[in-house]
Amino acid sequence: MLFHRRSLSCVLDRHGVMLNNTFITAGSGPGHHGHRQQRTGPGAAMDNPFLAFPGYLLRRAAISRLAQLSQHLEPLGIGVSEASILVMIGRNPGLSQAECGRSLSIKRSNLNPIIRRFVERGLVATGQGRGRIQTLSLTPAGEDLAARIVAEFEAHEARIHAAVPEHLRSELVPLLRALWCPD
């Protein structure tokens, strides 16, 4: 099956696994040397040996999908990391900056200026927690923006699922969780 996405062309096998954009015999892949067609002419497809490496493919997929999500969030005036923080606060009113940072793997030094900008923009309100802990919650304007962000996130997730062959969709999230959160 031939699959085209913008300027990238590649071949999917019968299981929906991306091979590369040249003819490859069975048994080829990492550590194997299958027979490949020779490139001919200036526009001929180049053999990319990395198209058989899961780490490379995951990185390229993540970069591509993150760029796509950024484009969809741009009209809302917010980036992906900021959007994630705002949604996390909206789903967990009263959480601390430390809890928010831990849950999203954002360093405190990077999170503080973002929260400060949210407060200045009237999107987040701070409150006093136990001791010196400052709690975070969304203002009505923050709730409105978070709802619009969640709608963009959901549309983005639908685009990701639509790009995956139907017979593999139920396995996508468990496979990614296995790679990200091994037990």
Secondary structure in CASP SS format (residue, H / E / C, confidence):
PFRMAT SS
TARGET T0000
AUTHOR 0000-0000-0000
METHOD secondary structure of the structure
MODEL  1
M C 1.00
L E 1.00
F E 1.00
H E 1.00
R E 1.00
R C 1.00
S C 1.00
L E 1.00
S E 1.00
C E 1.00
V E 1.00
L E 1.00
D C 1.00
R C 1.00
H C 1.00
G C 1.00
V C 1.00
M E 1.00
L C 1.00
N C 1.00
N C 1.00
T C 1.00
F C 1.00
I E 1.00
T C 1.00
A C 1.00
G C 1.00
S C 1.00
G C 1.00
P C 1.00
G C 1.00
H C 1.00
H C 1.00
G C 1.00
H C 1.00
R E 1.00
Q C 1.00
Q C 1.00
R C 1.00
T C 1.00
G C 1.00
P C 1.00
G C 1.00
A C 1.00
A C 1.00
M C 1.00
D C 1.00
N C 1.00
P H 1.00
F H 1.00
L H 1.00
A H 1.00
F C 1.00
P H 1.00
G H 1.00
Y H 1.00
L H 1.00
L H 1.00
R H 1.00
R H 1.00
A H 1.00
A H 1.00
I H 1.00
S H 1.00
R H 1.00
L H 1.00
A H 1.00
Q H 1.00
L H 1.00
S H 1.00
Q H 1.00
H H 1.00
L H 1.00
E H 1.00
P H 1.00
L H 1.00
G C 1.00
I C 1.00
G C 1.00
V H 1.00
S H 1.00
E H 1.00
A H 1.00
S H 1.00
I H 1.00
L H 1.00
V H 1.00
M H 1.00
I H 1.00
G H 1.00
R H 1.00
N C 1.00
P C 1.00
G C 1.00
L E 1.00
S E 1.00
Q H 1.00
A H 1.00
E H 1.00
C H 1.00
G H 1.00
R H 1.00
S H 1.00
L H 1.00
S C 1.00
I C 1.00
K C 1.00
R H 1.00
S H 1.00
N H 1.00
L H 1.00
N H 1.00
P H 1.00
I H 1.00
I H 1.00
R H 1.00
R H 1.00
F H 1.00
V H 1.00
E H 1.00
R C 1.00
G C 1.00
L C 1.00
V E 1.00
A E 1.00
T E 1.00
G E 1.00
Q E 1.00
G C 1.00
R C 1.00
G C 1.00
R C 1.00
I C 1.00
Q E 1.00
T E 1.00
L E 1.00
S E 1.00
L E 1.00
T C 1.00
P H 1.00
A H 1.00
G H 1.00
E H 1.00
D H 1.00
L H 1.00
A H 1.00
A H 1.00
R H 1.00
I H 1.00
V H 1.00
A H 1.00
E H 1.00
F H 1.00
E H 1.00
A H 1.00
H H 1.00
E H 1.00
A H 1.00
R H 1.00
I H 1.00
H H 1.00
A H 1.00
A H 1.00
V C 1.00
P C 1.00
E H 1.00
H H 1.00
L H 1.00
R H 1.00
S H 1.00
E H 1.00
L H 1.00
V H 1.00
P H 1.00
L H 1.00
L H 1.00
R H 1.00
A H 1.00
L H 1.00
W H 1.00
C C 1.00
P C 1.00
D C 1.00
END
